[in-house]
Structures are given as structure tokens and as C-alpha cells.
Amino acid sequence: MTARYIAIDWGSTNLRAWLYQGDKCLESRQSEAGVTRLNGKSPDAVLAEVTTHWRDSATPVV
């Protein structure tokens, strides 16, 4: 089985995330919750929202 992982590009104005299985992108998501636009939410909470149903203990975020 090929490794599954989540790639993140978290800039000042947007958060972009991609779910990969090996070298194949399975899904992508985008949020306007960049690091300067968290609106009182913690970074952990924002990341959890964007990666809902992707994350488990075996799926790394890079």
C-alpha cells in the first residue's frame, strides 16, 4: 500500500490542503483562514476543520 499523507500550504491569507495517496492527489480543500485570519480560532481548530475526515493517527501532515 502506498503512503497516505496531507500536504498543507498555510499562508497569511489562505490555507490550502491536499490529500495524497502516494503521488496521486485524492482531494483538495481551501479556506480563507490564513495565519492572519484565524478570527479567534486556534490553528489546531482551523486545521481540524479543513482536514475533517482525512486525519487519523497514521496520516501525517506535511
N, C-alpha and C positions, 0 to 999 in steps of 0.2 A: 504494500500500500504506500502511496506517495504522501509525503508530509503535508499536513494542512496548517495554514497559518493566516494571520490577519496583518495586512500591511496598512500603516497609518501615515498620512501626511497632515500634520496638525499645524497650520499656520496661524497668523494673528487674526484672520477674519473668517476662516473656514476650516472645517475638519472633513477630510476625505478618508474613506476606509474601503479596502478591497479584501474579499475573502478568496484565498487561493488554495487550490489542491495541487501541489507540485508547481508546475509552471502555468497552470490554467486558472484564469480568474473566473470564479463561480458567480460572484455578485459584487456590486459596488454600492456605496451609500455616501451621501454628502450632507453636511449640516453647516449652518451659519454660526455655529458655536465655536468660533476660533478662540485662541487663548486670551484675546482681549474682549471677547463677547460671551463670557460664561453666564452672565446675568444672575450671579449669586449661587450658581450650582458649582459643585466641586468637579474638578477634572475627572475623577473616578466616575461620578454620576453621569457626566456627559458621555464618556467613553462607553459606559454600560448601555446607555440609550442607543447609541449609534450601532453598537455591535450586538444588540439583542438577538438571541437565538443563534449566534455564531460562536460564542465563547463557551469553553469548558476548560477543565483543568489541563487538558492535553494540547490545547490550541494556543500557541504563543502569539503575542502581539509584537510586531517589529516596526 
